[in-house]
Amino acid sequence: MVVRVDNDLWVIVDYEHITPGNWRAIHQIKLRNLKSGNQKSLRLGSSDTVDEVYLEKKECQYLYKDNSGYTFMDNTSFDQFPMPADVIGDMMRYVTENSNVIVTFHENLPISVELPSAVILRVTEADPAARGNTATSVTKSVKVETGYELKAPPHIEIGDLIKISTETGEFLSRSNK
C-alpha cells in the first residue's frame, strides 16, 4: 500500500499491530520513500489516519536519453514523456533502448520505474582471462551494452549474452537467448 505522509509518497514495507496490556492499540509502520528510497518508522494510534494513494502502472518503452533525462513512450497511447535522471537513479544501467519497462504513475505523473528481477545484456568489452587461475573463484571485469561494468567468470567473452540481477547488479549466468 502507498500512503501520503508529510506531502511525500511512501510505500508500507512492514506493519505491526501492537496491543500492550490494558493500553490503547498502536500501529508500528515501516515506510520507504518512493522518490529517495529513504526509510523511516511511524507509530500511529488507533484513531490516527493517513491518506491512501492510488497508483497506476503502465508498460512503457524506453526510447532515448538526452539532457533532460530519459524519454519513455506509453505502449497503449503512444504518448512520450521524460523522466529526470535523479528520479530513476541507477536503474537505467540495466535497460537498453527500445526495451519495455513498467512505469508507475501518480496523478498522471511518472514517479518510478520497475525492472524485472534479471535482464539479459550483451558483453561489449571483456578483460582477457588469466590462464591457470582455476583453483579459486576468479572473476574478471566486463562491460555490457548499456555501459555498466561488473565482475564475471573468466570464460565470458565479447559478444556473449549474460544474465544480470537488477537487485544486486551481479552476474547470474550465461544466456543463449
C-alpha positions as a printed Julia matrix, in Angstrom:
177×3 Matrix{Float64}:
  0.0     0.0     0.0
  1.2     3.53   -0.76
  0.35    6.39    1.59
  0.97   10.12    1.72
  2.87   11.34    4.81
  4.26   14.9     5.05
  3.36   15.51    1.37
  5.62   12.65    0.22
  4.65    9.24   -1.15
  5.71    6.28    1.0
  5.25    2.55    0.47
  4.49    0.44    3.55
  7.29   -2.1     3.96
  6.31   -3.59    7.31
  3.26   -3.3     9.55
  2.7    -4.45   13.13
 -0.43   -4.09   15.28
  0.57   -3.86   18.97
 -1.82   -4.16   21.92
  0.23   -3.61   25.1
 -1.74   -4.92   28.07
 -4.53   -2.54   29.05
 -3.2     0.39   26.96
 -4.6     1.53   23.64
 -3.6    -0.31   20.49
 -0.88    1.19   18.29
  0.28    0.57   14.75
  4.04    0.42   14.14
  4.69    1.03   10.42
  7.95    0.98    8.46
  7.88    3.16    5.34
 10.13    3.61    2.29
 10.06    6.86    0.31
  9.2     6.25   -3.36
 11.44    9.05   -4.67
 14.51    8.97   -2.43
 14.39    5.4    -1.11
 14.87    6.62    2.48
 13.21    4.62    5.21
 11.5     5.7     8.41
  9.27    4.29   11.13
  5.91    5.73   12.05
  3.84    4.99   15.15
  0.1     5.64   14.85
 -2.68    5.4    17.39
 -5.85    3.52   16.57
 -7.67    6.79   15.8
 -4.89    8.29   13.59
 -5.31    8.21    9.82
 -3.09    8.5     6.74
 -4.06    9.24    3.15
 -4.04    6.2     0.89
 -2.67    6.9    -2.59
 -3.66    5.07   -5.75
 -1.0     4.4    -8.36
 -1.31    3.32  -11.96
  1.22    1.04  -13.66
  1.74    1.05  -17.41
  4.02   -0.83  -19.74
  6.25    1.71  -21.47
  9.14    1.61  -23.91
 12.45    3.33  -23.19
 13.34    5.45  -26.22
 16.46    7.55  -25.59
 18.49    9.67  -23.16
 19.12   13.39  -23.58
 19.98   16.41  -21.41
 16.53   16.48  -19.76
 16.72   12.82  -18.7
 15.27    9.61  -20.09
 12.38    9.59  -22.56
  9.73    6.84  -22.48
  6.66    6.07  -24.57
  3.38    4.66  -23.27
  2.74    1.46  -25.27
 -1.03    1.95  -25.38
 -1.48    5.69  -26.04
  1.95    6.28  -27.7
  2.42    9.43  -25.56
  6.06   10.29  -24.88
  7.22   11.65  -21.54
 10.59   12.43  -19.93
 11.78   11.22  -16.54
 14.67   13.02  -14.79
 17.81   11.01  -14.11
 17.63   11.7   -10.36
 14.18   10.05  -10.14
 15.33    6.86  -11.87
 18.78    6.6   -10.3
 20.99    3.67  -11.27
 18.17    1.55  -12.73
 18.89    2.59  -16.32
 22.22    0.76  -16.34
 20.15   -2.4   -16.98
 17.86   -1.01  -19.7
 18.69   -0.82  -23.42
 16.97    1.47  -25.89
 13.62    0.18  -27.21
 13.14   -2.23  -24.31
  9.96   -2.35  -22.22
  9.68   -1.48  -18.52
  6.82   -0.88  -16.09
  6.39    2.79  -15.14
  4.37    3.78  -12.07
  2.22    6.92  -12.36
  0.65    9.06   -9.64
 -1.92   11.6   -10.87
 -0.63   11.12  -14.45
  2.97   11.92  -13.44
  5.64    9.2   -13.72
  7.26    8.54  -10.35
  9.24    5.29  -10.68
 10.4     2.51  -12.99
 10.12   -1.21  -12.22
 12.52   -3.68  -13.75
 12.34   -7.46  -13.94
 14.46   -9.32  -11.37
 17.05  -10.14  -14.06
 17.95   -8.83  -17.52
 19.95  -10.27  -20.41
 22.6    -7.97  -21.9
 25.38   -8.39  -24.48
 29.04   -8.09  -23.4
 30.85   -5.34  -25.36
 34.2    -5.33  -23.53
 35.96   -8.04  -21.54
 39.37   -8.27  -19.93
 41.47  -11.22  -21.11
 41.22  -14.27  -18.86
 44.28  -15.18  -16.78
 45.24  -18.79  -17.57
 45.89  -21.27  -14.79
 43.83  -19.47  -12.15
 41.05  -22.03  -11.93
 41.68  -23.27   -8.37
 39.79  -20.33   -6.87
 36.71  -18.46   -8.0
 38.38  -15.93  -10.27
 36.41  -13.13  -11.92
 37.24  -10.52  -14.5
 35.79   -7.16  -15.4
 33.3    -6.99  -18.28
 31.24   -4.15  -19.75
 27.76   -4.64  -21.21
 25.96   -2.73  -23.97
 24.47   -0.18  -21.55
 27.94    0.79  -20.29
 27.57   -0.99  -16.93
 30.7    -2.75  -15.65
 30.56   -5.86  -13.47
 32.58   -8.92  -12.49
 32.02  -12.14  -14.42
 33.69  -15.58  -14.7
 36.78  -15.8   -16.92
 35.02  -17.81  -19.68
 32.77  -14.81  -20.59
 33.92  -13.1   -23.8
 32.9   -10.2   -26.04
 29.57  -10.89  -27.76
 28.27  -13.27  -25.08
 24.8   -12.73  -23.64
 24.78  -12.72  -19.85
 22.01  -12.63  -17.25
 22.41   -9.9   -14.6
 20.44   -9.43  -11.37
 18.81   -5.99  -11.28
 18.62   -6.12   -7.48
 22.31   -6.77   -6.77
 23.95   -5.92  -10.11
 25.81   -9.24  -10.11
 26.43  -11.79  -12.86
 23.96  -14.68  -12.68
 24.65  -16.87  -15.7
 25.45  -17.03  -19.38
 22.44  -16.9   -21.64
 21.85  -18.24  -25.15
 18.63  -16.32  -25.71
